[in-house]
């Protein structure tokens, strides 16, 4: 059993860049990510996180504190059942969109237009593989109304000021036939949450 870190953050692979950036100055904090493709398979998230918790404890014993950087993410409460059983906390919120935007701002956007499809930096990068290919729209564009017929706008929640990602997000909106908005959020509530979860030394 190798030397244990003080904290292990288990996060969605869609947050990998952000989690690594937020913990890079903390050598006793390890980040482990679950396959980002589960973003499109939320029914598999709880079991995948449970398996990763077991792996961390098998490798390091009971020493490290484990924190889960997932919101509910469409698990319908299944993730919370696992985490309560394991005695592990997670970031608050229903989706990464909520903690990036901030709960109040996210609620306001939903009130403005419930038919909103959200992109983050990760999803702007991976739109083609996760959305178009993942949903089969590259092969069956006739399915577009079935998936997105009730949406009216695409809101890109930007973690960075990246012109290329903004352009990709705009193209995504055009392909889905949705109005486009960009809102600069930075890391939102993710930054203070990870800071609090990993506080206690470096």
The 8 nearest C-alpha neighbors of each residue, nearest first, counted from 0:
[[1, 58, 59, 2, 60, 3, 57, 56],
 [2, 0, 3, 59, 58, 4, 60, 57],
 [3, 1, 4, 0, 59, 58, 5, 62],
 [2, 4, 59, 1, 63, 5, 62, 60],
 [5, 3, 27, 6, 28, 63, 29, 2],
 [4, 6, 63, 27, 28, 64, 3, 7],
 [7, 5, 64, 28, 63, 4, 65, 197],
 [6, 8, 29, 65, 28, 30, 64, 9],
 [7, 9, 30, 66, 67, 65, 10, 31],
 [10, 8, 67, 31, 32, 68, 30, 66],
 [11, 9, 68, 32, 67, 69, 8, 33],
 [10, 12, 33, 13, 32, 14, 35, 69],
 [11, 13, 35, 32, 15, 14, 33, 34],
 [12, 14, 35, 11, 15, 121, 38, 122],
 [15, 13, 12, 17, 11, 16, 18, 10],
 [14, 16, 12, 18, 17, 13, 19, 32],
 [17, 15, 19, 18, 14, 20, 13, 12],
 [16, 18, 20, 14, 19, 15, 21, 186],
 [19, 17, 21, 15, 20, 16, 14, 22],
 [18, 20, 22, 16, 21, 17, 23, 15],
 [19, 21, 17, 23, 18, 22, 16, 24],
 [20, 22, 18, 19, 23, 17, 190, 193],
 [21, 23, 19, 25, 24, 20, 18, 28],
 [24, 22, 20, 25, 19, 21, 26, 18],
 [23, 25, 22, 26, 201, 21, 20, 28],
 [24, 26, 201, 22, 23, 28, 27, 200],
 [27, 25, 28, 24, 201, 23, 29, 22],
 [28, 26, 4, 5, 25, 201, 29, 6],
 [29, 27, 6, 26, 25, 4, 7, 5],
 [30, 28, 7, 8, 6, 4, 27, 31],
 [29, 31, 8, 7, 9, 32, 28, 19],
 [32, 30, 9, 8, 10, 29, 33, 7],
 [31, 33, 10, 12, 11, 9, 34, 30],
 [32, 34, 11, 12, 35, 10, 31, 47],
 [33, 35, 12, 36, 37, 32, 11, 13],
 [36, 34, 12, 13, 37, 38, 11, 33],
 [37, 35, 38, 34, 39, 40, 129, 12],
 [36, 38, 40, 39, 35, 41, 34, 44],
 [37, 39, 36, 40, 35, 41, 72, 13],
 [38, 40, 37, 36, 41, 129, 133, 35],
 [41, 39, 37, 42, 38, 43, 36, 44],
 [42, 40, 44, 43, 74, 73, 37, 38],
 [41, 43, 40, 74, 44, 45, 73, 37],
 [44, 42, 41, 46, 40, 45, 47, 37],
 [43, 45, 47, 41, 46, 42, 48, 37],
 [46, 44, 78, 48, 47, 43, 77, 49],
 [45, 47, 49, 48, 44, 43, 50, 78],
 [46, 48, 44, 50, 49, 45, 51, 43],
 [49, 47, 51, 45, 50, 46, 44, 52],
 [50, 48, 46, 52, 47, 51, 45, 53],
 [49, 51, 53, 47, 48, 52, 46, 54],
 [50, 52, 54, 48, 53, 49, 55, 47],
 [53, 51, 49, 55, 54, 50, 48, 56],
 [54, 52, 50, 56, 51, 55, 57, 49],
 [53, 55, 51, 57, 52, 56, 58, 50],
 [56, 54, 52, 58, 57, 53, 59, 51],
 [57, 55, 60, 59, 53, 58, 54, 61],
 [56, 58, 54, 55, 60, 59, 53, 0],
 [59, 57, 55, 56, 0, 60, 54, 1],
 [58, 60, 3, 56, 57, 55, 0, 62],
 [61, 59, 56, 62, 57, 58, 55, 63],
 [60, 62, 56, 63, 59, 64, 57, 55],
 [61, 63, 60, 59, 3, 64, 5, 4],
 [64, 62, 5, 6, 4, 61, 65, 7],
 [63, 65, 6, 7, 5, 66, 62, 61],
 [66, 64, 7, 6, 8, 63, 87, 67],
 [65, 67, 8, 88, 89, 87, 9, 7],
 [66, 68, 89, 9, 69, 8, 10, 88],
 [69, 67, 10, 90, 89, 9, 66, 8],
 [70, 68, 67, 10, 90, 11, 89, 71],
 [69, 71, 94, 92, 72, 93, 90, 91],
 [70, 72, 93, 73, 74, 94, 69, 78],
 [73, 71, 94, 70, 74, 93, 41, 69],
 [72, 74, 41, 75, 71, 93, 42, 94],
 [75, 73, 77, 41, 76, 42, 71, 72],
 [74, 76, 73, 77, 71, 78, 72, 42],
 [75, 77, 79, 78, 74, 80, 71, 73],
 [78, 76, 80, 74, 79, 75, 45, 81],
 [79, 77, 45, 81, 80, 76, 74, 82],
 [78, 80, 82, 76, 81, 77, 83, 71],
 [79, 81, 77, 83, 78, 82, 84, 76],
 [82, 80, 84, 78, 79, 83, 85, 49],
 [83, 81, 85, 79, 87, 84, 80, 86],
 [84, 82, 86, 80, 85, 81, 79, 87],
 [83, 85, 81, 82, 86, 80, 87, 79],
 [86, 84, 82, 83, 87, 81, 49, 52],
 [85, 87, 83, 84, 82, 88, 81, 65],
 [88, 86, 82, 85, 66, 65, 83, 89],
 [89, 87, 66, 67, 82, 86, 90, 65],
 [90, 88, 67, 68, 66, 69, 91, 87],
 [89, 91, 68, 70, 69, 67, 92, 192],
 [92, 90, 70, 89, 93, 98, 71, 69],
 [93, 91, 70, 94, 97, 98, 71, 90],
 [92, 94, 71, 70, 72, 97, 95, 91],
 [95, 93, 72, 70, 96, 97, 92, 71],
 [94, 96, 98, 97, 99, 70, 93, 72],
 [97, 95, 94, 99, 98, 100, 117, 105],
 [96, 98, 102, 100, 95, 94, 105, 101],
 [97, 99, 101, 188, 95, 100, 96, 187],
 [100, 98, 187, 96, 97, 101, 186, 188],
 [99, 101, 97, 98, 105, 184, 187, 104],
 [102, 100, 98, 104, 97, 99, 103, 188],
 [101, 103, 105, 97, 104, 106, 98, 100],
 [102, 104, 106, 105, 101, 107, 100, 97],
 [105, 103, 107, 101, 106, 102, 100, 108],
 [106, 104, 108, 102, 107, 97, 103, 100],
 [105, 107, 109, 103, 104, 108, 102, 110],
 [106, 108, 110, 104, 105, 109, 111, 103],
 [109, 107, 111, 105, 110, 106, 104, 112],
 [108, 110, 113, 106, 112, 111, 107, 105],
 [109, 111, 107, 108, 112, 113, 106, 105],
 [112, 110, 108, 109, 107, 113, 106, 114],
 [113, 111, 109, 114, 110, 115, 108, 151],
 [112, 114, 109, 115, 110, 111, 108, 150],
 [113, 115, 150, 151, 112, 149, 152, 116],
 [116, 114, 152, 113, 150, 153, 112, 151],
 [115, 117, 153, 154, 152, 150, 114, 118],
 [118, 116, 154, 153, 155, 115, 119, 156],
 [117, 119, 155, 122, 123, 156, 154, 120],
 [118, 120, 156, 122, 121, 157, 155, 123],
 [121, 119, 123, 122, 157, 158, 124, 164],
 [122, 120, 124, 119, 123, 13, 125, 14],
 [121, 123, 125, 119, 124, 118, 126, 120],
 [122, 124, 120, 126, 168, 121, 125, 118],
 [125, 123, 121, 122, 126, 120, 164, 167],
 [124, 126, 122, 128, 123, 127, 129, 121],
 [127, 125, 130, 123, 122, 129, 128, 124],
 [126, 128, 131, 125, 130, 129, 132, 124],
 [129, 127, 132, 125, 126, 130, 133, 131],
 [128, 130, 133, 126, 127, 125, 132, 131],
 [131, 129, 133, 126, 134, 132, 127, 128],
 [130, 132, 136, 127, 137, 134, 133, 135],
 [133, 131, 135, 128, 134, 137, 130, 129],
 [132, 134, 129, 130, 135, 131, 128, 136],
 [133, 135, 132, 130, 136, 131, 129, 137],
 [136, 134, 132, 137, 138, 133, 139, 131],
 [137, 135, 140, 139, 131, 138, 134, 132],
 [136, 138, 131, 135, 132, 139, 140, 134],
 [139, 137, 136, 135, 140, 132, 131, 141],
 [138, 140, 136, 141, 137, 142, 135, 143],
 [141, 139, 136, 142, 143, 137, 138, 135],
 [140, 142, 139, 143, 144, 136, 145, 138],
 [143, 141, 140, 145, 144, 139, 136, 146],
 [142, 144, 146, 145, 141, 140, 147, 136],
 [145, 143, 148, 147, 146, 142, 141, 149],
 [144, 146, 142, 143, 148, 147, 141, 149],
 [147, 145, 143, 144, 148, 142, 149, 134],
 [146, 148, 144, 150, 149, 143, 145, 175],
 [147, 149, 144, 150, 145, 146, 143, 151],
 [150, 148, 147, 114, 151, 146, 144, 145],
 [151, 149, 114, 147, 148, 115, 152, 116],
 [152, 150, 114, 177, 115, 178, 149, 153],
 [153, 151, 178, 177, 115, 179, 150, 116],
 [152, 154, 116, 179, 117, 115, 172, 177],
 [155, 153, 180, 117, 181, 179, 156, 116],
 [154, 156, 181, 118, 157, 117, 119, 182],
 [157, 155, 119, 182, 183, 184, 118, 154],
 [158, 156, 183, 159, 184, 155, 120, 119],
 [157, 159, 185, 186, 184, 120, 183, 156],
 [160, 158, 157, 161, 185, 120, 183, 184],
 [161, 159, 162, 157, 158, 183, 165, 164],
 [160, 162, 164, 163, 159, 165, 157, 166],
 [161, 163, 165, 164, 166, 160, 167, 159],
 [164, 162, 166, 165, 161, 167, 168, 160],
 [165, 163, 167, 166, 161, 162, 123, 168],
 [164, 166, 162, 168, 163, 167, 169, 161],
 [165, 167, 163, 169, 164, 168, 162, 170],
 [168, 166, 164, 170, 165, 169, 123, 171],
 [167, 169, 171, 165, 123, 170, 166, 164],
 [170, 168, 166, 172, 171, 167, 165, 179],
 [171, 169, 173, 167, 168, 172, 174, 166],
 [172, 170, 168, 174, 169, 173, 167, 175],
 [173, 171, 177, 169, 175, 170, 174, 153],
 [172, 174, 176, 170, 171, 175, 177, 169],
 [175, 173, 171, 172, 176, 170, 177, 169],
 [174, 176, 172, 173, 177, 171, 147, 143],
 [175, 177, 173, 174, 172, 178, 151, 152],
 [178, 176, 152, 172, 151, 175, 153, 173],
 [177, 179, 152, 153, 151, 172, 180, 176],
 [180, 178, 153, 172, 152, 154, 169, 177],
 [181, 179, 154, 155, 153, 182, 178, 152],
 [182, 180, 155, 154, 156, 183, 179, 157],
 [181, 183, 156, 157, 155, 184, 180, 154],
 [184, 182, 157, 156, 185, 158, 181, 159],
 [185, 183, 187, 100, 157, 158, 156, 99],
 [186, 184, 158, 187, 183, 159, 157, 99],
 [185, 187, 189, 99, 158, 190, 184, 188],
 [186, 188, 99, 189, 185, 184, 100, 101],
 [187, 189, 98, 190, 191, 99, 101, 192],
 [190, 188, 192, 187, 186, 191, 98, 193],
 [189, 191, 193, 192, 188, 186, 194, 187],
 [192, 190, 194, 193, 188, 189, 195, 187],
 [191, 193, 195, 189, 194, 190, 196, 188],
 [194, 192, 196, 195, 190, 191, 197, 189],
 [195, 193, 191, 197, 192, 196, 198, 190],
 [194, 196, 192, 198, 193, 197, 191, 190],
 [197, 195, 193, 194, 198, 192, 66, 6],
 [198, 196, 194, 195, 193, 6, 199, 28],
 [199, 197, 195, 196, 194, 200, 201, 193],
 [200, 198, 197, 201, 195, 196, 5, 6],
 [201, 199, 198, 197, 25, 27, 5, 28],
 [200, 25, 27, 26, 199, 24, 28, 198]]
